[in-house]
Every structure is written in C-alpha cells, then in structure tokens.
C-alpha cells in the first residue's frame, strides 16, 4: 500500500487521502488490499470469539464491544466499497496496536 496514491506521507505513503474517493463507485483496489482487509476482519472475528469463551477478564464487556463495533465498521466499509479510506483507518489502528 505504500506506493498507492491515497496513503498520505505521514503514514509513509506517496499520495493524498483525497485521492481515495476518485472514481468512487468503480474503485480500483491496490494489490493485496483485499487480503489485508479480510485478514484483519478475520483477526477481529477470532478475537471476538475468543473473548466470548474467556469470561474471566476484567475488561470483558469493553473488548466485546470493541470487536463488535470494529467488525461492523470494517464489514460496512467493505460492503459499501469505501475500502480505501477504510484501509487507511485499519492501517492506523494496526500501528497503534504495536504499542499496546
């Protein structure tokens, strides 16, 4: 994704975020974006199911809500074909997860 025209330089890209909406209904997906989207959604689905089994944690409700909302937002952006801005948000969240 770093060579795509929608990832801003602040996220180590070469483009501008406003380019994510060019040709909106007929969005051309960069190579590997579909795999990245589905893998990230799969991770959050796995963690949701894991938290459903593990009731001992003190942050059970917060994590359940987090994974439900995340899956809803990722799924909606995938179905509505708003994947390029969604990929930027997913990228930001993945970077933040490194430090948590």
C-alpha positions as CSV (number, residue, x, y, z in Angstrom):
1,X,0.0,0.0,0.0
2,X,2.9,2.4,0.4
3,X,3.1,3.0,-3.3
4,X,-0.6,3.7,-3.7
5,X,-1.8,7.3,-4.4
6,X,-4.2,7.5,-1.4
7,X,-1.8,6.8,1.6
8,X,-0.5,10.2,2.9
9,X,3.2,10.8,3.6
10,X,2.5,11.0,7.3
11,X,1.8,7.2,7.1
12,X,4.8,6.6,4.9
13,X,2.9,6.7,1.6
14,X,3.3,8.8,-1.5
15,X,-0.2,10.2,-2.1
16,X,-3.0,12.2,-0.7
17,X,-6.0,10.9,1.3
18,X,-8.4,12.9,-1.0
19,X,-7.4,10.5,-3.8
20,X,-9.2,7.7,-2.0
21,X,-12.5,9.0,-3.3
22,X,-11.5,9.2,-7.0
23,X,-13.9,7.2,-9.3
24,X,-15.9,6.2,-6.2
25,X,-18.3,3.6,-7.4
26,X,-15.6,1.9,-9.5
27,X,-12.7,1.8,-7.1
28,X,-9.6,0.1,-8.3
29,X,-8.2,-2.0,-5.4
30,X,-4.5,-1.9,-4.9
31,X,-2.8,-5.3,-5.0
32,X,-3.1,-7.1,-1.6
33,X,-5.7,-4.8,-0.2
34,X,-8.5,-7.5,-0.3
35,X,-6.2,-9.9,1.5
36,X,-5.3,-7.3,4.1
37,X,-9.0,-6.4,4.6
38,X,-10.1,-10.0,5.0
39,X,-7.2,-10.9,7.3
40,X,-7.8,-8.0,9.6
41,X,-11.5,-8.8,9.8
42,X,-10.6,-12.4,10.4
43,X,-8.4,-11.4,13.3
44,X,-11.1,-9.4,14.9
45,X,-13.7,-12.2,14.4
46,X,-11.2,-14.6,16.1
47,X,-10.7,-12.3,19.0
48,X,-14.4,-11.7,19.4
49,X,-15.0,-15.5,19.6
50,X,-12.0,-15.8,21.9
51,X,-13.5,-13.2,24.3
52,X,-16.9,-14.9,24.2
53,X,-15.2,-18.0,25.7
54,X,-12.9,-16.2,28.1
55,X,-15.2,-14.7,30.7
56,X,-12.6,-14.2,33.4
57,X,-11.1,-10.9,32.1
58,X,-12.0,-7.7,33.9
59,X,-12.4,-5.9,30.6
60,X,-14.8,-8.4,29.0
61,X,-17.6,-6.1,28.0
62,X,-15.3,-3.4,26.7
63,X,-13.4,-5.8,24.5
64,X,-16.6,-7.5,23.3
65,X,-18.0,-4.0,22.3
66,X,-14.7,-3.1,20.7
67,X,-14.6,-6.2,18.5
68,X,-18.3,-6.0,17.6
69,X,-18.0,-2.3,16.5
70,X,-14.8,-3.0,14.7
71,X,-16.3,-5.9,12.7
72,X,-19.3,-3.8,11.9
73,X,-17.3,-0.8,10.7
74,X,-14.9,-2.9,8.6
75,X,-17.7,-5.0,7.2
76,X,-19.8,-2.0,6.3
77,X,-16.9,-0.2,4.6
78,X,-16.1,-3.5,2.6
79,X,-19.8,-3.9,1.5
80,X,-20.2,-0.2,0.7
81,X,-17.0,-0.2,-1.3
82,X,-15.4,2.5,0.9
83,X,-12.3,0.4,1.2
84,X,-9.5,2.9,0.5
85,X,-10.3,5.2,3.4
86,X,-11.1,2.1,5.5
87,X,-7.7,0.7,4.7
88,X,-6.1,3.9,6.0
89,X,-8.1,3.7,9.2
90,X,-7.2,0.0,9.5
91,X,-3.5,0.8,9.0
92,X,-3.7,3.5,11.7
93,X,-5.2,1.0,14.2
94,X,-2.7,-1.6,13.3
95,X,0.2,0.8,14.0
96,X,-1.4,1.8,17.4
97,X,-1.7,-1.9,18.3
98,X,2.0,-2.3,18.2
99,X,2.4,0.0,21.2
100,X,-0.5,-1.5,23.2
